[in-house]
Amino acid sequence: MKSFGLTSLGGAEQAARVTMKKMQAYGLACTGHVWKDDLQNMGWLAPKDELCQPQVAFWAIVGPPEAFAHPDTRYGLSLLALCLQARRGKGFPIVVLQTTGDLMSAQRLPTPLQNAIVLSAADAATPAKLVAKAHLQAPDLKGDYYLDMVGNPQFGQWFEVHPAEGEWPGIIFGLDEGEIKFQAAGPAGGLPKTSTLNYPMQGLHIEFTGKRYTAWSVRNSITVDRSYFVKVEGAPAAILFGAFSEESEAQMYHIKLK
């Protein structure tokens, strides 16, 4: 049976209950979750397993526009979206159900949420649109890279990165805030138990769009089957990464997380 996940932000529990009741009338089951900003304990992980279930057709987030402006909320939503996109595909549908005000543009959201559809939670046509969304096949969006968050409260925040195809002759990974604590390379899909790094470098500095990023790098071969893992403390507003190159104009991927 098709279902969807529903997360309520910023005191929108009543709007979430109304949405769930309306969708049940259409025969669409729902798993509800009240968002909790708790980055230290990775509170954003709470709904991940439910949202990754194959019967879940999309993830809806309901709340007022100001709730989507809080930096900790934006960061947590971004990490959860990265997890879902890594497991369900980049085209896994995300819907923002805005409870008040003029509808915001998804481009105001962090990078992992910018393909979201923004709808009015109060619009009488919204339930039918959600039902239609549940029965549409998710688009198969292709990208140049794979990016996931594979950490947990015990081991900390670890980003996993590799190219979508082909090979990178190494990688450079930077962030604007927070701190990189450790890096590793190994089989894709989970933190390696051991790792041998080729020419590791730390404390590199990159200027990008007027911001300074602190980066680490290795020259291990990074492929679909062999990933780069980097442990990060803090909550960076943005990360920057790409294949290692000694050229000044190397291609880099910029991901806004707040």
N, C-alpha and C positions, 0 to 999 in steps of 0.2 A: 504494500500500500504506500502510495506517495505521501510524503510528509515534508515539512520545512522546519527550520530552526528559527526561533524568534528571540532576540536579545533586546531587553528594555534598558534604555539609558536615561539618566537625569530625571528620575522620578516618574517615568512614563509607564508605570505598572498598570494603571487603569486602561490606558490606550492599548497596551499589550493584551490585556484580558479581553477587551472589546474585539480586537483583531482576531484573537484565537477563537472566540465564539462565532464570529462571522465565517471564518474559514472552515470551522467544523460543520457549519450548515451546508457548505459546498462539498463536504466529504474529504477535506484535506486535513490530515492530522498535523499536530504541531508540538514541538518540544520547546518549552519556554525557559528562559534564563535571565536573571537579573544581573546586570553588569556590576562588577565590583572593581574599582581602581585599587589594585594591590600589586604593583610591579615587583616589589621585593620578593613576594611569594608566588609570582607568576599567576596571579588570579585570572588572567586572560585565558589560561589553559582549561579552565573548568568545563566549557561546553565543547571542547575540541573533539573528543571521541564521539559524542552524539552527532556533531555536524559532519563527521567523516563517514557516517554510515551511508551505504549506497542508496537507501530509499529516500534520503534527504535531498530534495530537488533544488533548494536554494536556502540562503541565509538572509533573513530579514533583521534589520536593526531599527528599532522604533525609539524616537526621542525628539526633543526640541532642538533647533539648530545650535543653540549655545552648548548643548551637551557634546556636540561633535567638535567643539573648539578647544576643549580642555586637553592640554598636552599629554598628560598621562593616559587619558582615554584614547586619544589618537594613536599613541604608541602601542598600547595593548591591542587595539583593534587591528593595527597594521600587522603585528606579529601573528595574531590568530588568522588573519586573511592569508598571510604567507604560508602558514601550515596547511590551510584548506586548499590553496592553489597548488601546492606541491603534491598533495595527495589526490585531489579531485580534478586537477587541471586548471590552467590559467583562466579558462572560460567559466569556471564554476560561478553561478549567478549570485550576486550580492544585491540586496534591495534595501534602500534607506526609506523608512516610513516616517516622514517628518510630521510632527504633531502640531506645530504652530508656524506662522509666518509664511512669506513667499518662499517657494521651493529654491533651495540652494543648488548650485552647480556641483556635480561630482568632482570637478577639477579643483575645488577648494579642499578636497579630502587628501590624505596621504596617498602616495603612489599605489600601494596595493589595493586601494578602494576606489580608484578613479574610473573603473569600468562599471561601478555600481549604477543602478537605476534609482532615481529619486522620485518618490511618489508621496502624495498627501495621505496621511493615515486616515483623515476624516472624509476623503472623497468617496462617494457612493460607488464609483466605478473601480476603486482599488481592489476589492476582493476578487472581482472577475479577472482583473489583470494578473493577480497573483496566481489564480488557478491556471490561467493560460501559461504563465511562466513555468509552473510546476510540470506541465505536460509537454513543454518544448525541450528538445535536445539541447544541452548546453553547447555553446560554440566551442570548437576546437582551436583555441587561440595559440598560435606558435610564438615562441620567444627565442632570444639568443642565449638565454641562461636559465639555470635552475637555481632557485633560492628558497631555502627552508630554515626554520628555526627548530633545532633538534634538542635543545636543552631542557632542563627540568629544574625544580627548586633545589635539588640535591647537588647537581653538577654545574648549575649556572646556565647562562645564556650562551648558546653556541649557534652561530649561523653556519649552514652548509651551502656551498656554492660549487657549481661546475657548469661547463658549457652545455647547451641543449644538444649539440652535436659537435663532432670534430674534437680537436685537442687544443688546449692552451699550454704553452711552454713555461708555465708558471702563472702566478697570480699576484696581484697587488690589491689590498683591501684596506680602505680607510674609513674613518668616521670623524664627524665634526665635534662631537661631545662624547663624554664617557671615556673609557679606556680599554684598549685591547690588552688582554692578559696572557693569552696563549694561542698558538696556532698549530695545526696538524694537517696531515694529508693521509688519506687512506680510502678503503672501499666505501662506495656511496651507500647511503641508507642508515648509517649509525656511526657514533663516535668510535674511532679506532682505539684499540687497546695500546698499541705502540705506533710510533711514527718516526720515520727518518726524513729529515728535511734537507733539501738541496739549497745551499746558499741562502739561508734565511736572513732577512733583514728586518730591523725594527726602527721605529722613530723617524720614518720618512715623512716628508711634508709635501702636500699637494695643494695648490691653489686652484679652486674651481668655483666659478660664478661668484667671486668675491669672498669666498669662505676658505678657511684653512683647514685641511683634513690631515690627521695623523694616521699614517698607514704602516702596515707590515707587509712583507712579501716573502714568497718562496719561489724556487724554480723547479719544483716537482712538476711532472706532467699531470695536468688536470683534464679529465675526460668525463664522459657520461658515467663511467663505472668507477672512477677514482675522483673523490671530491676533496675540496679544501674546507677545513673547519677552523673557525676562529671564535675564541671565547671573548665576550664583551661584558664589561661591567658598566653600569649606568644605563641611560636611555638616550642614545644619540638621536638627534633630530633627522639626520640623514646619513646614509652610507654611500660609499663610492668604491667600485671594484671593476676589475677587468683583467684581461690577459697580460702577463708581465711583458714589458717591452722597454728597451732602452731609448726608444724614440720619444721625443717630447709631445708628439701629437697622437699618442696611443688612444684607442677607443676605450672609454670608461662608461660604466652604467651608474646612474645616479638615482638612488631610491630615497624619497622623502618618507620618513616614518612618523612625523608629527605634523 
